[in-house]
Amino acid sequence: MLRRKCRGIAGAIVLSEEALVGTRVSVREPLLKPEQRGLEGTITKRWGNPSYVALDVLLDDGSSELFWHHELEEVK
């Protein structure tokens, strides 16, 4: 699904054009909200320009949050 990756501070980030609905992701460590770091969920919707997409993620705790693609990494 997410074939190409770009190395960030904490690991491989999700690239905008490859962030597909249904992909399992986790919230990357550099995120400013410490309570969300490391949470996992599933991409449910894509918003905005395909080259710099925002993503709705249904988190495993049942909440839904909007993230920029670079705030997430794919879960294997």
N, C-alpha and C positions, 0 to 999 in steps of 0.2 A: 504494500500500500504506500508507505512513505519510503521510497527507494533512496533518494538523495537526502543527505543530512548535512547540516552545518554545525560545527563545533562551537558551543557557547561556554560560558564559565562553568556551568554545572553538567554539561553533557550535550547530547545531540538535540537540537531544537527542531520543532516542526516547521517545515518550509511552507510559506503561504499557499503556493499553487498545488501543494500535495496534501493539504489538510482536508481529508474527506470525511463526510458525515459517516458515523459509525466507527470511526477510528478510536481506539482506547488511548488515552493520554494521561499524563500526570503533570501537575503544576510544578514548574521549575523553581529551584531554590532562590534565585535572585528576586523573586516577586516581593513587592513591598509589604504585602499582607502576610505576616508570618503564620497566621492561623490557617492559611490555604496552602502553604508550601508542602509538597509531597502528596497532596490529595489526588485521587485518581477518578476518572470519569470517562464519558463517551461524548464525542462531538455530535451535536444534534442539529446544528444549523450554521451556515456560513453567511457572513454579512460583508458588504462593502466591495472594494476594488479587488479583483482576483490576485493582484500582485502584492497586496497588503491587507489580508483578510482578518476580520474579527470573527470569533467562534463562540457560539453558545455551547456550553459543556454541562451535561447532566452529571453532577458529581455523585459518587457512590453513597454519600450521606443523604441523597434525595434533593439537595438544593441544586439550583441552576445558576451559573455565572457566565458572564461574557469576558473572554480573554482575547488578547492579541495573539497571533500565531506564535510569536517568539517567546511567549510566557509558558509554552507547553512543550513537552517532549513525549514521543511515542512510547507506549508501554508494550513490551514484547510479550 
